[in-house]
Amino acid sequence: MAQFTLDEAKRWIGRTVIAKTAWHAGSAQMAAEQQGTVIGVQGEHTLQGPPILCLAVQLWPKKHGDVPNVIVVPKSTFNEHLCLSHTGEVPSPSNGDPAAGA
């Protein structure tokens, strides 16, 4: 089973992620395309083997005033249900490329 390394997990902190599909995330239900922010790393004990590193993701509330949920996900679950959210930033056109910006 693939696991986050500490360096890899640290690189995710502060990044915005989005749900690929709706899924039951432990104590929270995550809607398709719902976004969240990776806020930390947590070690989780397993029944077999050494502890594994998980990412703590704070889900953005669906409605203003709702309390945000935090889920803790291991790498396999993270890769299956979440991905990096593209925030709509448009790359700048490259110089000398006539198709850039077209």
URWOGI-V420693 format. One line per field, one symbol per residue. burial: + if it has 24 or more other C-alpha atoms within 12 Angstrom, else -. A space follows every 10 residues. Layout:
burial->???
This chain:
burial->---+----+- -++-+++++- ----+----+ ---+++++++ ++-------- -+++++++++ --------++ +++++-++-- ++++------ ---------- --
